[in-house]
């Protein structure tokens, strides 16, 4: 999305039916994919006229990206609100891992991944813009947490960005490939805990500070 497009989207958020359009678009995109989602169907599901829809989003790609941006921002803000970042590192990492797995296995997470992969050749910027609007936002929050934990002496990390990427990948072990290939979409609590335990323990084995050398309360 261009800088001007982003500013335009920010302005129209004040419109009375903006949220209504986004919710209708979200439903249609997930059901039909990016290419299969028609403007007529989005307008019908949203309960608005095509003229109203176009007044907010003259380009379907901008509408798609705004749906993604809003949902990913909501997910990221929800995680920050629900997770006590002052808790012990293992507690925070476990909560973060559960949130990552929840997103990957959600209808929205699965649907967006399918759409970005399917449209990558025709719209090469789509995947990049999705990454910047979604995963990159979550990654930045993880980097901030890891940097703060290092400052408190509870982790020892030289490359915070790489460590954040490693943690996110550890949280998707066993799960992401199975979801992406349609082998499995639902996972039991035992399966989820197995992945979380493995991710947190492996991460701490690499970056954790021994309790005897960590400050009290870390």
C-alpha positions, 0 to 999 in steps of 0.5 A: 500500500502506498503512503497516500493510500495508507493516509486515505484509509486512515481518513475514511475510518471516520465514515459511518459504514467503514467497519461494516464494509470491512466486516463484509469484505473479511467474510467474503475474502475468507470464503472466496479468496482474493480473486473470487471475491467480487465487489458486488458480493462484498457490497451485498454482504456488507449491506452497502451500495457499490458506490459506498464501497468504492467511496472508501476503497476504489481498489480491491487490493486496498480493501484486502490489505486494510482487512488484513491490517486491521485484523492483525493489529487487533490480534497484536494489540489483544496479545499485548493486552492479555500478556503480562510482559513483566511476568517471568520470561518463560511465562511470557514466552508460553503466552506468546507461543499460544497466541502465535499458534492460535493465529496460525490455526485460525480461519483468518490466519489460514485463509490469508496465507492461502490467498497470499500464496495464490496471488503471489505471482500476479500481485507480487507486492501483496505478500510483502504488504501482508507481511508488513501489515501483519507478521512484521508487527508481531515480530516487532513486539517480540523484539521489544520484549526480548530487548527489555528482557536482556536489559533486565538480565533474564536473557542474553541475546546478541541479535534480537531480530534473529532471535524473534524470528527463531522463536516464531518459527519454533512456535510453528513446528509441526503445526504450520506445514500441516495447516498449510497443506490442509493435512490438519486444521485443529489441534488438541490441547496436548498437541499445542502444549507439546509444541509450546513446551518444545519452543520455550525450552529450546529458546531458553536453552539457547538464550536463557540466563542461569537462575543463579546469575539472573537478577531477583524476580527474573 
